[in-house]
Amino acid sequence: MTEIQYAGQDGIIIRRNNITICFDLYLSDCVADAQLAVTLLSKGPFDFMFVPINGHDWKRLRNNPMGNMTYREALDFCGLFILRIQNPEV
C-alpha cells in the first residue's frame, strides 16, 4: 500500500513497502538552507531523494526566480540524509 507520509511546501514524502521517497522540494524550486534541512531531517530517513537542480545565476536572480541548487549543492544537501540513491534532477 502506498502512503503519502507528508505533502507540503517542503516536498512530498511517499512510503511504500518500507521504502521512503522524498521528491520535488518546494514542488520544483529549491535552494538548500538550514530550515529546509531541519524540516526534512525531522521527516526522514529516506531511501531515495530527488531534488531539482539547474543552478542559479545573476540572470535568473535579476528576473526574480532564484533558480535551484547546483549539482554540488544538491549532493552536499543530500549528504545530510541516509540515502540509497541520490538522483539530482536536471
Long-range contacts (C-beta under 8 A, 24 or more apart in sequence): 5-43, 6-43, 10-36, 10-39, 10-40, 11-40, 13-43, 13-46, 19-47, 19-48, 20-44, 20-45, 20-46, 20-47, 20-48, 21-46, 21-47, 21-48, 21-49, 21-50, 22-46, 22-48, 22-49, 22-50, 22-81, 23-48, 23-49, 23-50, 23-51, 24-50, 24-52, 25-51, 25-52, 28-52, 29-65, 29-66, 29-67, 29-68, 30-68, 30-69, 31-56, 31-66, 31-67, 31-68, 31-69, 31-73, 32-69, 32-73, 32-74, 32-76, 32-77, 37-77, 37-80, 40-81, 41-80, 41-81, 44-81, 44-82, 45-81, 45-82, 45-83, 46-81, 46-82, 46-83, 47-83, 47-84, 47-85, 48-83, 48-84, 48-85, 48-87, 49-78, 49-81, 49-83, 49-86, 49-87, 50-87, 50-88, 50-89, 51-77, 51-78, 51-88, 51-89, 52-88, 52-89, 53-88, 53-89, 53-90, 54-90
